[in-house]
Amino acid sequence: MKYSFEQKKLSEHVTQITEASGVSAFLVTGTQRAALLDTCSGLKGLKETVGALTSLPLDVILTHGHGDHAGSAADFENVYMHPADRELRKQHNLTMRMDYVQTMLGPEAELSEEDFVPDAEGVFAELTDGQVFDLGGIRLEIIHVPGHTKGSCCVLLQEESAILFGDACNVNTLVMDENSTDISGY
């Protein structure tokens, strides 16, 4: 593994995992299952990092289809994404992800396709508004919040009174292109 992933325990149930590009995923563990919220930009090593943190059965929940949140999706089974982002996910391919990471790491980073998880080819399981993932001792509720993308979702961690926004709430208003809703919808 060429790049390492930083890990930071945020609470009893939540660990932040940050890729070299600065993008984060969040591992939520219960007593019976675990959930990985987002999969970063796709630099290889996230799956091994998650595997070292938990051996529980794992669901992957993508907050939206952009490549910096869904880049390593192909490395995992049981990947959920809102269907409104299916086409967007296809657009955010390996070339786009490589360009993004190159920009974040700078020109001195020598990246190749071998450093990245390939594009996800399969169909994602459907993520829906109000869907609940019971991990044992902690539940995750999906809240569909179109704006940043048409399929953007937030994840409410009920027992911790916390929410993970993906890019739905950000220091920037990220309404970017035809895959976003208009500003009033946002």
C-alpha positions in Angstrom: 0.0 0.0 0.0 1.7 3.2 -1.3 -0.5 5.6 0.7 -1.6 5.3 4.4 -4.9 6.3 5.9 -5.1 8.3 9.1 -7.5 7.1 11.7 -9.1 9.2 14.4 -11.6 7.8 17.0 -14.4 10.4 17.2 -16.7 8.5 19.6 -17.4 5.1 21.0 -19.0 4.1 17.6 -17.3 6.4 15.0 -13.8 6.4 13.5 -12.8 8.9 10.9 -10.5 7.5 8.2 -8.7 10.1 6.1 -7.1 9.4 2.7 -3.8 11.1 1.7 -5.9 13.5 -0.5 -7.6 14.8 2.7 -11.0 13.2 2.0 -12.5 11.3 4.8 -14.8 8.2 5.3 -16.4 7.3 8.6 -16.6 3.8 10.1 -19.5 3.3 12.4 -19.5 0.1 14.5 -22.2 -1.4 16.5 -22.3 -4.8 18.3 -23.6 -6.8 15.3 -22.6 -4.8 12.2 -20.6 -2.0 10.9 -21.2 0.7 8.2 -18.7 2.6 6.2 -20.0 6.1 5.2 -18.3 7.0 1.9 -15.2 5.4 0.4 -12.9 8.4 -0.4 -11.3 9.0 -3.8 -10.2 5.5 -4.4 -6.5 5.3 -3.4 -5.9 1.6 -2.7 -5.8 0.6 1.0 -9.1 1.7 2.4 -10.5 -1.8 2.4 -7.5 -3.1 4.3 -7.7 -0.2 6.8 -11.4 -0.9 7.5 -10.6 -4.7 7.8 -8.0 -3.9 10.5 -10.6 -1.9 12.4 -13.5 -4.3 12.4 -14.3 -7.9 11.4 -18.1 -7.2 11.7 -20.3 -7.6 8.6 -20.1 -4.3 6.7 -22.6 -2.1 4.8 -21.2 0.8 2.7 -23.4 3.9 2.5 -22.4 6.5 -0.1 -23.6 10.0 0.8 -23.6 10.8 -2.9 -22.0 9.7 -6.2 -19.0 12.0 -6.6 -15.7 10.3 -7.1 -14.2 11.8 -3.9 -16.9 10.0 -1.8 -17.5 6.9 -3.9 -14.0 6.2 -5.3 -13.3 2.8 -3.5 -16.8 1.5 -3.8 -15.7 -1.3 -6.1 -13.6 -2.8 -3.3 -16.7 -3.5 -1.2 -19.9 -5.6 -1.2 -23.3 -4.3 0.0 -22.8 -0.7 -1.3 -25.8 1.6 -1.0 -26.4 4.8 -3.0 -29.5 6.8 -3.8 -30.6 6.0 -7.3 -30.8 9.6 -8.3 -26.9 9.6 -8.4 -26.4 6.5 -10.6 -25.6 8.4 -13.8 -23.4 10.9 -11.9 -21.4 8.0 -10.4 -20.6 6.7 -13.9 -19.3 10.2 -14.9 -16.9 10.3 -11.9 -14.6 7.7 -13.4 -11.0 6.7 -12.7 -9.6 9.5 -14.8 -11.5 12.2 -12.9 -10.6 10.6 -9.5 -6.9 10.5 -10.5 -7.0 14.2 -11.6 -8.7 15.1 -8.3 -6.1 13.3 -6.1 -3.2 14.7 -8.2 -4.5 18.2 -7.7 -4.8 17.6 -3.9 -1.4 16.0 -3.5 0.5 18.3 -5.9 2.7 17.7 -8.9 5.4 15.9 -6.9 3.0 12.9 -6.4 3.6 10.2 -8.9 0.3 8.6 -9.4 -0.7 5.7 -11.7 -3.8 3.7 -12.3 -2.3 0.9 -10.2 -2.6 3.3 -7.1 -6.4 3.3 -7.5 -9.3 1.0 -7.0 -10.9 0.5 -10.5 -14.3 2.0 -11.3 -17.3 0.2 -9.8 -19.1 -1.8 -12.5 -22.0 -3.3 -10.6 -25.3 -1.9 -9.5 -25.5 -0.3 -6.1 -28.2 -1.3 -3.6 -30.9 1.4 -3.4 -30.6 3.9 -0.6 -33.9 5.6 0.4 -35.1 8.4 2.5 -36.0 7.1 6.0 -34.1 3.8 5.6 -32.6 2.6 8.8 -29.5 0.5 9.3 -29.5 -1.2 12.7 -25.9 -2.0 13.6 -26.7 -3.2 17.2 -26.6 -0.5 19.8 -26.6 2.2 17.2 -28.9 3.0 14.3 -28.3 5.0 11.2 -31.2 6.8 9.5 -30.9 8.0 5.9 -32.2 11.5 5.1 -32.4 12.3 1.4 -31.3 16.0 0.9 -31.1 16.8 -2.8 -29.0 19.9 -3.5 -25.3 19.2 -3.9 -26.4 16.3 -6.0 -29.8 14.9 -6.8 -29.1 11.9 -4.7 -27.3 13.5 -1.7 -28.1 11.9 1.6 -27.2 12.7 5.2 -26.8 9.9 7.8 -28.3 10.5 11.3 -26.7 8.6 14.1 -29.7 8.4 16.4 -28.1 7.3 19.6 -25.3 9.8 19.3 -27.5 12.7 18.4 -25.1 13.3 15.5 -25.4 13.7 11.7 -22.9 13.2 8.9 -23.6 15.4 6.0 -21.3 14.2 3.2 -21.2 17.4 1.1 -24.8 18.4 1.7 -23.7 21.0 4.2 -20.4 22.6 3.7 -18.4 25.8 4.2 -19.1 26.3 0.4 -22.5 26.1 -1.2 -21.7 23.3 -3.6 -24.3 23.4 -6.3 -22.1 22.5 -9.1 -23.7 21.4 -12.4 -26.7 19.7 -14.0 -26.4 16.9 -11.4 -27.3 19.3 -8.6 -30.6 20.8 -7.9 -31.2 24.6 -8.2 -30.3 26.9 -5.4 -33.9 27.1 -4.1 -34.0 23.2 -3.9 -30.7 23.2 -2.2 
